């Protein structure tokens, strides 16, 4: 029973290795950066094109994020801050008053 289980694991590992080798052989021509048949040496390969698209996508998302952040900041300044600022000032003055009373009590 022990040998059968070990043999099964060994076969499973061998099958995974074979599958990985086959996958690498299939994908190698896809990712190879060979020059195109047209004779133009300056045309980028697949990895270069994917990398360029990724960079362009990241730049676009960062640009949109900056715009959204600007709108959120403006909304906060116009709508949220005027409503919450009096409460924040009240709590701040209350806490400083309590702190002053505690300090005065400790000094007495």
C-alpha positions in Angstrom: 0.0 0.0 0.0 2.8 2.4 0.9 4.7 1.7 -2.4 1.5 2.3 -4.5 0.9 5.7 -2.9 4.5 6.7 -3.4 4.4 5.5 -7.0 1.2 7.5 -7.6 2.8 10.7 -6.3 5.9 10.1 -8.4 3.8 9.6 -11.5 1.8 12.8 -10.7 5.0 14.8 -10.3 6.4 13.3 -13.6 3.1 14.3 -15.4 3.4 17.8 -14.0 7.0 18.1 -15.2 6.0 16.8 -18.7 3.0 19.2 -18.8 5.3 22.1 -17.8 7.8 21.2 -20.5 5.1 21.0 -23.2 3.7 24.3 -22.0 7.1 26.0 -22.3 7.6 24.6 -25.8 4.2 25.9 -26.9 4.7 29.3 -25.4 8.2 29.8 -26.6 7.3 30.9 -30.1 4.6 33.2 -28.8 6.9 35.2 -26.5 10.0 35.1 -28.7 10.9 38.5 -29.9 11.8 37.7 -33.5 11.7 40.4 -36.1 8.6 40.4 -38.3 8.6 39.0 -41.8 8.1 42.4 -43.4 11.8 43.1 -42.9 11.3 46.0 -40.4 13.8 45.6 -37.6 12.2 48.4 -35.4 8.9 46.7 -34.8 8.6 45.6 -31.1 8.0 42.0 -30.0 5.1 40.7 -28.0 6.6 41.4 -24.6 7.5 44.9 -25.5 4.0 45.7 -26.8 2.4 44.2 -23.6 4.8 46.2 -21.4 4.0 49.4 -23.3 0.2 48.8 -23.0 0.6 48.1 -19.3 2.6 51.4 -18.8 -0.1 53.3 -20.8 -2.9 51.7 -18.7 -1.1 52.6 -15.5 -0.6 56.2 -16.6 -4.3 56.5 -17.7 -5.5 55.1 -14.3 -3.2 57.5 -12.4 -4.6 60.4 -14.4 -8.1 59.4 -13.7 -7.2 58.9 -10.0 -5.8 62.4 -9.9 -9.0 63.9 -11.4 -11.2 61.9 -9.0 -9.1 63.0 -6.0 -9.4 66.6 -7.1 -13.2 66.3 -7.3 -13.3 64.6 -3.9 -11.2 67.3 -2.3 -13.4 70.0 -3.8 -16.6 68.2 -2.6 -15.1 67.9 0.9 -14.2 71.6 1.0 -17.6 72.7 -0.2 -20.0 70.3 1.4 -18.5 68.3 4.3 -16.0 70.6 6.0 -18.5 73.5 6.6 -20.8 71.0 8.4 -18.3 69.2 10.5 -15.9 72.0 11.3 -18.0 73.5 14.2 -18.3 70.0 15.8 -14.5 69.5 15.5 -13.8 72.9 17.0 -16.3 72.2 19.9 -14.6 68.8 20.7 -11.2 70.4 20.4 -12.0 73.2 22.8 -13.7 70.8 25.2 -10.7 68.4 25.3 -8.3 71.3 25.8 -10.5 72.6 28.6 -10.6 69.2 30.3 -6.8 68.9 29.9 -6.3 72.3 31.5 -8.5 71.3 34.4 -6.6 68.1 34.9 -3.3 69.9 34.8 -4.6 72.5 37.3 -5.9 69.8 39.6 -2.6 67.9 39.5 -0.7 71.1 40.3 -2.9 71.9 43.4 
